[in-house]
Amino acid sequence: NISNKLAAIQKARDEAVNAEENLKKLQKEYQNLCAGISSEEGDEGRTLPDQISKAYSDANSADAKAKQAQMKIDHLTKSLQSVEKDMKKEESSAAKLSKKRDKTVEKVEGIRQKLSNVAFSSDDFN
């Protein structure tokens, strides 16, 4: 019976110690909250104004990066348009040269045909 009472007393002491530790923890969190200090792990020790300042800075940085990316997109779009324009010019020039080559090949074939009709032999002149 005495051992049961001793066990109950020890249990009550343990519970009291746990309650005191929990009270201290809660008091510290309350004090931090009153002081504007966050208790979250990611921003531990930062005051609310510091957190707001960091968020504002991060937002400005992200905005600057977005503007920079948009400028790159605009520049590359203009470059692409210029290259496409040059490519069309070159395609047109290549088509003209191809037609010229075809006409020249036809003329050469015509001249060869005429020479073969004349019965010309280059071996006779060597």
DSSP file (Angstrom, degrees, kcal/mol; ACC not computed):
  #  RESIDUE AA STRUCTURE BP1 BP2  ACC     N-H-->O    O-->H-N    N-H-->O    O-->H-N    TCO  KAPPA ALPHA  PHI   PSI    X-CA   Y-CA   Z-CA
    1    1 A N     >        0   0    0      0, 0.0     4,-1.9     0, 0.0     5,-0.1   0.000 360.0 360.0 360.0 -42.1    0.0    0.0    0.0
    2    2 A I  H  >  +     0   0    0      1,-0.2     4,-2.7     2,-0.2     5,-0.2   0.898 360.0  53.7 -66.5 -39.7    2.8    2.3    0.9
    3    3 A S  H  > S+     0   0    0      1,-0.2     4,-2.4     2,-0.2    -1,-0.2   0.867 107.0  52.0 -63.7 -35.4    4.6    1.4   -2.4
    4    4 A N  H  > S+     0   0    0      2,-0.2     4,-2.2     1,-0.2    -1,-0.2   0.907 110.6  47.7 -65.2 -40.9    1.5    2.3   -4.3
    5    5 A K  H  X S+     0   0    0     -4,-1.9     4,-2.5     2,-0.2    -2,-0.2   0.897 111.8  50.1 -67.4 -39.6    1.4    5.7   -2.6
    6    6 A L  H  X S+     0   0    0     -4,-2.7     4,-2.6     2,-0.2    -2,-0.2   0.904 111.0  49.4 -63.3 -41.6    5.1    6.3   -3.3
    7    7 A A  H  X S+     0   0    0     -4,-2.4     4,-2.3     2,-0.2    -2,-0.2   0.895 111.8  48.7 -64.5 -39.6    4.6    5.4   -7.0
    8    8 A A  H  X S+     0   0    0     -4,-2.2     4,-2.3     2,-0.2    -2,-0.2   0.895 111.6  49.5 -66.2 -40.8    1.6    7.8   -7.1
    9    9 A I  H  X S+     0   0    0     -4,-2.5     4,-2.3     2,-0.2    -2,-0.2   0.922 111.9  48.3 -64.6 -43.3    3.7   10.5   -5.5
   10   10 A Q  H  X S+     0   0    0     -4,-2.6     4,-2.6     1,-0.2    -2,-0.2   0.896 111.2  50.7 -63.2 -40.8    6.5    9.9   -8.0
   11   11 A K  H  X S+     0   0    0     -4,-2.3     4,-2.4     1,-0.2    -1,-0.2   0.908 110.1  49.6 -63.0 -41.7    4.1   10.0  -10.9
   12   12 A A  H  X S+     0   0    0     -4,-2.3     4,-2.1     2,-0.2    -2,-0.2   0.889 110.6  50.6 -65.2 -39.2    2.7   13.3   -9.6
   13   13 A R  H  X S+     0   0    0     -4,-2.3     4,-2.6     2,-0.2    -2,-0.2   0.936 110.7  48.9 -62.5 -46.4    6.2   14.7   -9.3
   14   14 A D  H  X S+     0   0    0     -4,-2.6     4,-2.5     1,-0.2    -2,-0.2   0.908 111.8  48.8 -59.8 -43.0    7.1   13.7  -12.9
   15   15 A E  H  X S+     0   0    0     -4,-2.4     4,-2.4     1,-0.2    -1,-0.2   0.883 110.8  50.9 -65.1 -37.3    3.8   15.2  -14.2
   16   16 A A  H  X S+     0   0    0     -4,-2.1     4,-2.5     2,-0.2    -2,-0.2   0.907 110.1  49.2 -65.7 -42.4    4.6   18.4  -12.3
   17   17 A V  H  X S+     0   0    0     -4,-2.6     4,-2.3     2,-0.2    -2,-0.2   0.928 112.8  47.6 -62.7 -45.1    8.1   18.6  -13.7
   18   18 A N  H  X S+     0   0    0     -4,-2.5     4,-2.5     1,-0.2    -2,-0.2   0.899 111.8  50.5 -62.0 -40.9    6.7   18.0  -17.3
   19   19 A A  H  X S+     0   0    0     -4,-2.4     4,-2.4     2,-0.2    -1,-0.2   0.901 110.1  49.8 -65.2 -40.3    4.0   20.7  -16.7
   20   20 A E  H  X S+     0   0    0     -4,-2.5     4,-2.5     2,-0.2    -2,-0.2   0.909 111.5  48.5 -64.5 -41.7    6.7   23.2  -15.5
   21   21 A E  H  X S+     0   0    0     -4,-2.3     4,-2.2     2,-0.2    -2,-0.2   0.917 112.7  47.9 -63.4 -43.4    8.8   22.5  -18.5
   22   22 A N  H  X S+     0   0    0     -4,-2.5     4,-2.6     2,-0.2    -2,-0.2   0.887 110.5  52.7 -63.9 -39.0    5.8   22.9  -20.8
   23   23 A L  H  X S+     0   0    0     -4,-2.4     4,-2.7     2,-0.2    -2,-0.2   0.922 109.3  48.8 -62.1 -45.0    4.9   26.2  -18.9
   24   24 A K  H  X S+     0   0    0     -4,-2.5     4,-2.3     2,-0.2    -2,-0.2   0.917 112.1  49.0 -60.9 -43.3    8.4   27.6  -19.5
   25   25 A K  H  X S+     0   0    0     -4,-2.2     4,-2.3     1,-0.2    -2,-0.2   0.931 113.3  46.1 -62.0 -46.6    8.2   26.7  -23.2
   26   26 A L  H  X S+     0   0    0     -4,-2.6     4,-2.3     1,-0.2    -1,-0.2   0.871 111.2  52.3 -66.3 -37.1    4.8   28.3  -23.6
   27   27 A Q  H  X S+     0   0    0     -4,-2.7     4,-2.6     2,-0.2    -1,-0.2   0.908 109.9  49.2 -64.6 -41.0    5.9   31.4  -21.7
   28   28 A K  H  X S+     0   0    0     -4,-2.3     4,-2.6     2,-0.2    -2,-0.2   0.925 111.5  48.5 -64.4 -44.0    9.0   31.8  -24.0
   29   29 A E  H  X S+     0   0    0     -4,-2.3     4,-2.4     2,-0.2    -1,-0.2   0.899 111.9  50.2 -61.8 -40.1    6.8   31.4  -27.1
   30   30 A Y  H  X S+     0   0    0     -4,-2.3     4,-2.5     2,-0.2    -2,-0.2   0.921 110.9  48.5 -64.4 -44.4    4.4   34.0  -25.7
   31   31 A Q  H  X S+     0   0    0     -4,-2.6     4,-1.9     2,-0.2    -2,-0.2   0.914 112.5  48.7 -62.1 -42.8    7.2   36.4  -25.0
   32   32 A N  H  X>S+     0   0    0     -4,-2.6     5,-3.2     2,-0.2     4,-0.6   0.907 110.7  50.9 -63.2 -41.1    8.6   35.9  -28.4
   33   33 A L  H ><5S+     0   0    0     -4,-2.4     3,-0.9     1,-0.2    -2,-0.2   0.915 110.0  49.2 -62.7 -42.9    5.2   36.5  -29.9
   34   34 A C  H 3<5S+     0   0    0     -4,-2.5    -1,-0.2     1,-0.2    -2,-0.2   0.837 111.7  49.9 -65.1 -32.2    4.8   39.7  -28.0
   35   35 A A  H 3<5S-     0   0    0     -4,-1.9    -1,-0.2    -5,-0.2    -2,-0.2   0.523 119.0-111.6 -83.9  -5.6    8.2   40.8  -29.1
   36   36 A G  T <<5S+     0   0    0     -3,-0.9    12,-2.1    -4,-0.6     2,-0.5   0.683  70.0 141.8  83.8  18.6    7.3   40.0  -32.8
   37   37 A I  B   < -A   47   0A   0     -5,-3.2    -1,-0.3    10,-0.2    10,-0.2  -0.826  48.1-130.4 -97.7 128.8    9.8   37.1  -33.0
   38   38 A S        -     0   0    0      8,-2.5     7,-1.2    -2,-0.5     8,-0.2  -0.448   9.7-158.3 -75.4 147.4    8.6   34.2  -35.0
   39   39 A S        +     0   0    0      5,-0.2     5,-0.1    -2,-0.1    -1,-0.1   0.317  55.4 118.1-105.4   6.2    8.8   30.7  -33.5
   40   40 A E        -     0   0    0      3,-0.2     3,-0.3     1,-0.1     5,-0.1  -0.459  69.9-126.9 -72.6 148.5    8.7   29.0  -36.9
   41   41 A E  S >  S+     0   0    0      1,-0.2     3,-1.2     2,-0.2    -1,-0.1   0.876 102.7  56.1 -65.5 -40.4   11.8   26.9  -37.7
   42   42 A G  T 3  S+     0   0    0      1,-0.3    -1,-0.2    -3,-0.0    -2,-0.0   0.844 122.8  24.6 -65.0 -34.6   12.5   28.5  -41.2
   43   43 A D  T >  S+     0   0    0     -3,-0.3     3,-2.3     3,-0.1    -5,-0.3  -0.135  85.8 166.3-120.4  35.7   12.6   32.1  -39.9
   44   44 A E  T <   +     0   0    0     -3,-1.2    -5,-0.2     1,-0.3     3,-0.1  -0.274  69.3  13.7 -60.0 132.1   13.6   31.4  -36.3
   45   45 A G  T 3  S+     0   0    0     -7,-1.2     2,-0.4     1,-0.3    -1,-0.3   0.362  96.6 124.5  86.8  -5.9   14.8   34.4  -34.5
   46   46 A R    <   -     0   0    0     -3,-2.3    -8,-2.5    -8,-0.2    -1,-0.3  -0.691  56.7-132.1 -89.9 138.3   13.5   36.8  -37.1
   47   47 A T  B  >  -A   37   0A   0     -2,-0.4     4,-2.4   -10,-0.2   -10,-0.2  -0.426  27.5-106.7 -79.6 163.3   11.1   39.6  -36.2
   48   48 A L  H  > S+     0   0    0    -12,-2.1     4,-2.6     1,-0.2     5,-0.2   0.910 121.6  51.7 -59.2 -43.7    8.0   40.2  -38.2
   49   49 A P  H  > S+     0   0    0      0, 0.0     4,-2.7     0, 0.0    -1,-0.2   0.895 109.6  51.0 -60.6 -37.0    9.4   43.4  -39.8
   50   50 A D  H  > S+     0   0    0      2,-0.2     4,-2.6     1,-0.2    -2,-0.2   0.915 110.4  48.8 -64.2 -41.3   12.6   41.4  -40.8
   51   51 A Q  H  X S+     0   0    0     -4,-2.4     4,-2.5     2,-0.2    -1,-0.2   0.914 112.6  47.8 -63.9 -42.1   10.4   38.7  -42.3
   52   52 A I  H  X S+     0   0    0     -4,-2.6     4,-2.5     2,-0.2    -2,-0.2   0.915 111.8  50.5 -65.0 -42.0    8.4   41.3  -44.2
   53   53 A S  H  X S+     0   0    0     -4,-2.7     4,-2.5     2,-0.2    -2,-0.2   0.911 111.4  47.7 -62.0 -43.1   11.6   43.0  -45.4
   54   54 A K  H  X S+     0   0    0     -4,-2.6     4,-2.9     2,-0.2    -1,-0.2   0.915 111.9  49.6 -64.8 -42.4   13.0   39.7  -46.6
   55   55 A A  H  X S+     0   0    0     -4,-2.5     4,-2.3     2,-0.2    -2,-0.2   0.903 111.7  48.9 -63.1 -40.4    9.8   38.9  -48.4
   56   56 A Y  H  X S+     0   0    0     -4,-2.5     4,-2.4     2,-0.2    -2,-0.2   0.918 112.7  47.9 -64.4 -43.9    9.8   42.4  -50.0
   57   57 A S  H  X S+     0   0    0     -4,-2.5     4,-2.4     2,-0.2    -2,-0.2   0.919 111.9  49.3 -62.6 -44.6   13.4   41.9  -51.1
   58   58 A D  H  X S+     0   0    0     -4,-2.9     4,-2.5     1,-0.2    -1,-0.2   0.891 110.7  50.8 -62.1 -39.6   12.7   38.5  -52.5
   59   59 A A  H  X S+     0   0    0     -4,-2.3     4,-2.4     2,-0.2    -2,-0.2   0.913 110.9  48.1 -65.6 -42.5    9.7   39.8  -54.4
   60   60 A N  H  X S+     0   0    0     -4,-2.4     4,-2.5     2,-0.2    -2,-0.2   0.898 111.8  50.2 -64.2 -39.9   11.8   42.6  -55.9
   61   61 A S  H  X S+     0   0    0     -4,-2.4     4,-2.3     2,-0.2    -2,-0.2   0.919 111.4  47.7 -64.3 -43.8   14.6   40.2  -56.9
   62   62 A A  H  X S+     0   0    0     -4,-2.5     4,-2.2     2,-0.2    -2,-0.2   0.891 111.4  51.4 -64.6 -39.0   12.0   37.9  -58.5
   63   63 A D  H  X S+     0   0    0     -4,-2.4     4,-2.4     2,-0.2    -2,-0.2   0.914 109.8  49.3 -63.7 -43.3   10.5   40.9  -60.4
   64   64 A A  H  X S+     0   0    0     -4,-2.5     4,-2.4     1,-0.2    -2,-0.2   0.904 111.2  49.5 -63.2 -41.2   14.0   42.0  -61.6
   65   65 A K  H  X S+     0   0    0     -4,-2.3     4,-2.4     2,-0.2    -1,-0.2   0.892 110.3  50.9 -65.1 -38.6   14.7   38.5  -62.8
   66   66 A A  H  X S+     0   0    0     -4,-2.2     4,-2.3     2,-0.2    -2,-0.2   0.915 111.1  47.9 -65.1 -42.3   11.4   38.3  -64.6
   67   67 A K  H  X S+     0   0    0     -4,-2.4     4,-2.3     2,-0.2    -2,-0.2   0.906 111.8  50.3 -64.3 -41.1   12.0   41.7  -66.4
   68   68 A Q  H  X S+     0   0    0     -4,-2.4     4,-2.1     1,-0.2    -2,-0.2   0.911 110.8  49.0 -63.3 -42.3   15.5   40.5  -67.4
   69   69 A A  H  X S+     0   0    0     -4,-2.4     4,-2.4     1,-0.2    -1,-0.2   0.895 110.1  51.7 -64.0 -39.8   14.1   37.3  -68.8
   70   70 A Q  H  X S+     0   0    0     -4,-2.3     4,-2.6     2,-0.2    -2,-0.2   0.888 108.2  51.7 -64.5 -38.7   11.4   39.3  -70.7
   71   71 A M  H  X S+     0   0    0     -4,-2.3     4,-2.6     2,-0.2    -1,-0.2   0.906 109.9  49.2 -63.7 -40.9   14.2   41.5  -72.2
   72   72 A K  H  X S+     0   0    0     -4,-2.1     4,-2.9     2,-0.2     5,-0.2   0.914 110.8  50.2 -63.2 -42.3   16.1   38.4  -73.3
   73   73 A I  H  X S+     0   0    0     -4,-2.4     4,-2.3     2,-0.2    -2,-0.2   0.928 111.7  48.0 -61.3 -45.3   12.9   37.0  -74.9
   74   74 A D  H  X S+     0   0    0     -4,-2.6     4,-2.2     2,-0.2    -2,-0.2   0.924 113.5  47.4 -62.1 -44.8   12.3   40.3  -76.7
   75   75 A H  H  X S+     0   0    0     -4,-2.6     4,-2.4     1,-0.2    -2,-0.2   0.929 113.3  47.3 -62.9 -45.6   15.9   40.4  -77.9
   76   76 A L  H  X S+     0   0    0     -4,-2.9     4,-2.5     1,-0.2    -1,-0.2   0.856 109.7  54.2 -66.3 -33.7   15.9   36.8  -79.1
   77   77 A T  H  X S+     0   0    0     -4,-2.3     4,-2.2    -5,-0.2    -1,-0.2   0.923 110.1  46.5 -64.7 -43.7   12.5   37.3  -80.9
   78   78 A K  H  X S+     0   0    0     -4,-2.2     4,-2.2     2,-0.2    -2,-0.2   0.907 112.8  50.2 -64.1 -41.4   14.0   40.3  -82.8
   79   79 A S  H  X S+     0   0    0     -4,-2.4     4,-2.6     1,-0.2    -2,-0.2   0.906 109.8  51.0 -62.3 -41.9   17.1   38.3  -83.6
   80   80 A L  H  X S+     0   0    0     -4,-2.5     4,-2.7     1,-0.2    -1,-0.2   0.914 109.3  50.0 -62.7 -43.3   14.9   35.4  -84.8
   81   81 A Q  H  X S+     0   0    0     -4,-2.2     4,-2.2     2,-0.2    -1,-0.2   0.904 111.4  49.1 -62.3 -41.2   12.9   37.7  -87.1
   82   82 A S  H  X S+     0   0    0     -4,-2.2     4,-2.5     2,-0.2    -2,-0.2   0.917 112.1  47.8 -64.2 -43.9   16.1   39.1  -88.5
   83   83 A V  H  X S+     0   0    0     -4,-2.6     4,-2.6     1,-0.2    -2,-0.2   0.906 111.3  50.7 -64.9 -40.9   17.5   35.7  -89.2
   84   84 A E  H  X S+     0   0    0     -4,-2.7     4,-2.2     2,-0.2    -1,-0.2   0.898 110.4  50.0 -63.7 -39.2   14.3   34.5  -90.8
   85   85 A K  H  X S+     0   0    0     -4,-2.2     4,-1.9     2,-0.2    -2,-0.2   0.927 112.7  46.3 -63.6 -45.5   14.3   37.6  -93.1
   86   86 A D  H  X S+     0   0    0     -4,-2.5     4,-2.6     1,-0.2    -2,-0.2   0.880 110.3  54.4 -63.7 -38.0   17.9   36.9  -94.1
   87   87 A M  H  X S+     0   0    0     -4,-2.6     4,-2.7     1,-0.2    -1,-0.2   0.903 106.6  50.6 -64.1 -40.9   17.1   33.3  -94.7
   88   88 A K  H  X S+     0   0    0     -4,-2.2     4,-2.3     2,-0.2    -1,-0.2   0.905 110.7  49.7 -63.6 -40.6   14.2   34.2  -97.0
   89   89 A K  H  X S+     0   0    0     -4,-1.9     4,-2.7     2,-0.2    -2,-0.2   0.932 112.6  47.1 -61.2 -45.7   16.6   36.5  -99.0
   90   90 A E  H  X S+     0   0    0     -4,-2.6     4,-2.9     1,-0.2    -2,-0.2   0.881 110.4  52.1 -66.0 -37.6   19.2   33.7  -99.2
   91   91 A E  H  X S+     0   0    0     -4,-2.7     4,-2.3     2,-0.2    -1,-0.2   0.917 111.2  47.9 -62.7 -41.7   16.5   31.2 -100.3
   92   92 A S  H  X S+     0   0    0     -4,-2.3     4,-2.3     2,-0.2    -2,-0.2   0.924 113.4  47.4 -63.5 -45.1   15.4   33.6 -103.0
   93   93 A S  H  X S+     0   0    0     -4,-2.7     4,-2.6     1,-0.2    -2,-0.2   0.905 111.5  50.8 -62.8 -42.0   19.0   34.1 -104.1
   94   94 A A  H  X S+     0   0    0     -4,-2.9     4,-2.3     1,-0.2    -1,-0.2   0.887 109.3  51.0 -64.3 -38.2   19.6   30.4 -104.1
   95   95 A A  H  X S+     0   0    0     -4,-2.3     4,-2.2     2,-0.2    -2,-0.2   0.918 110.8  48.6 -65.5 -42.0   16.5   29.8 -106.2
   96   96 A K  H  X S+     0   0    0     -4,-2.3     4,-2.4     2,-0.2    -2,-0.2   0.924 112.7  47.8 -62.4 -44.3   17.8   32.4 -108.7
   97   97 A L  H  X S+     0   0    0     -4,-2.6     4,-2.6     1,-0.2    -1,-0.2   0.879 110.1  52.9 -64.1 -37.5   21.2   30.8 -108.8
   98   98 A S  H  X S+     0   0    0     -4,-2.3     4,-2.5     2,-0.2    -1,-0.2   0.911 110.1  47.4 -64.7 -41.8   19.7   27.4 -109.3
   99   99 A K  H  X S+     0   0    0     -4,-2.2     4,-2.4     2,-0.2    -2,-0.2   0.913 112.3  50.0 -64.2 -42.0   17.6   28.6 -112.3
  100  100 A K  H  X S+     0   0    0     -4,-2.4     4,-2.4     2,-0.2    -2,-0.2   0.914 111.1  49.1 -61.7 -43.4   20.7   30.3 -113.7
  101  101 A R  H  X S+     0   0    0     -4,-2.6     4,-2.8     2,-0.2    -2,-0.2   0.915 110.0  51.2 -62.1 -44.1   22.7   27.0 -113.3
  102  102 A D  H  X S+     0   0    0     -4,-2.5     4,-2.3     1,-0.2    -2,-0.2   0.913 111.1  47.9 -60.8 -42.8   19.9   25.0 -114.9
  103  103 A K  H  X S+     0   0    0     -4,-2.4     4,-2.4     2,-0.2    -1,-0.2   0.900 112.4  49.6 -64.1 -40.2   19.9   27.4 -117.9
  104  104 A T  H  X S+     0   0    0     -4,-2.4     4,-2.7     2,-0.2    -2,-0.2   0.910 109.8  50.3 -65.7 -41.6   23.7   27.2 -118.2
  105  105 A V  H  X S+     0   0    0     -4,-2.8     4,-2.6     1,-0.2    -1,-0.2   0.907 110.4  50.9 -61.8 -41.2   23.6   23.4 -118.1
  106  106 A E  H  X S+     0   0    0     -4,-2.3     4,-2.5     2,-0.2    -2,-0.2   0.914 110.8  48.3 -62.2 -42.5   20.9   23.4 -120.8
  107  107 A K  H  X S+     0   0    0     -4,-2.4     4,-2.7     2,-0.2    -2,-0.2   0.921 111.8  49.0 -63.7 -43.4   23.1   25.7 -123.0
  108  108 A V  H  X S+     0   0    0     -4,-2.7     4,-2.7     1,-0.2    -2,-0.2   0.916 112.1  48.6 -62.5 -42.3   26.2   23.5 -122.4
  109  109 A E  H  X S+     0   0    0     -4,-2.6     4,-2.3     2,-0.2    -1,-0.2   0.899 111.2  50.8 -63.7 -39.3   24.1   20.5 -123.4
  110  110 A G  H  X S+     0   0    0     -4,-2.5     4,-2.3     2,-0.2    -2,-0.2   0.916 111.3  47.3 -63.4 -43.2   22.9   22.3 -126.4
  111  111 A I  H  X S+     0   0    0     -4,-2.7     4,-2.6     2,-0.2    -2,-0.2   0.913 111.7  50.3 -65.7 -41.7   26.4   23.2 -127.5
  112  112 A R  H  X S+     0   0    0     -4,-2.7     4,-2.3     1,-0.2    -1,-0.2   0.899 110.0  51.5 -61.1 -40.2   27.6   19.6 -126.9
  113  113 A Q  H  X S+     0   0    0     -4,-2.3     4,-1.7     2,-0.2    -2,-0.2   0.924 110.8  47.2 -63.5 -44.6   24.7   18.4 -129.0
  114  114 A K  H  X S+     0   0    0     -4,-2.3     4,-1.5     1,-0.2    -2,-0.2   0.906 111.6  51.4 -63.5 -41.1   25.6   20.8 -131.8
  115  115 A L  H  X>S+     0   0    0     -4,-2.6     5,-1.6     1,-0.2     4,-0.7   0.880 108.3  51.0 -64.8 -37.1   29.3   19.7 -131.6
  116  116 A S  H  <5S+     0   0    0     -4,-2.3     3,-0.3     1,-0.2    -1,-0.2   0.841 108.7  52.4 -69.8 -30.0   28.4   16.1 -131.8
  117  117 A N  H  <5S+     0   0    0     -4,-1.7    -1,-0.2     1,-0.2    -2,-0.2   0.793 105.6  54.6 -72.5 -27.2   26.3   16.8 -134.9
  118  118 A V  H  <5S-     0   0    0     -4,-1.5    -1,-0.2    -5,-0.1    -2,-0.2   0.661 109.0-127.2 -78.8 -15.8   29.3   18.6 -136.5
  119  119 A A  T  <5 +     0   0    0     -4,-0.7     2,-0.3    -3,-0.3    -3,-0.2   0.887  45.2 171.8  68.8  41.6   31.4   15.4 -135.9
  120  120 A F      < -     0   0    0     -5,-1.6     2,-0.5     3,-0.0    -1,-0.2  -0.645  15.1-167.3 -82.7 136.8   34.1   17.3 -134.2
  121  121 A S    >   -     0   0    0     -2,-0.3     3,-0.9     1,-0.1     4,-0.4  -0.984  16.8-158.4-127.9 121.5   36.8   15.3 -132.5
  122  122 A S  G >  S+     0   0    0     -2,-0.5     3,-0.9     1,-0.2     4,-0.2   0.744  90.7  69.4 -68.9 -22.0   39.2   16.9 -130.1
  123  123 A D  G >  S+     0   0    0      1,-0.2     3,-1.1     2,-0.2    -1,-0.2   0.808  89.3  63.4 -65.7 -29.3   41.7   14.0 -130.7
  124  124 A D  G <  S+     0   0    0     -3,-0.9    -1,-0.2     1,-0.2    -2,-0.2   0.771 103.3  48.5 -67.0 -23.9   42.3   15.3 -134.3
  125  125 A F  G <         0   0    0     -3,-0.9    -1,-0.2    -4,-0.4    -2,-0.2   0.405 360.0 360.0 -98.4   3.0   43.7   18.6 -132.9
  126  126 A N    <         0   0    0     -3,-1.1    -1,-0.2    -4,-0.2    -2,-0.1   0.448 360.0 360.0 -92.3 360.0   46.1   17.1 -130.4
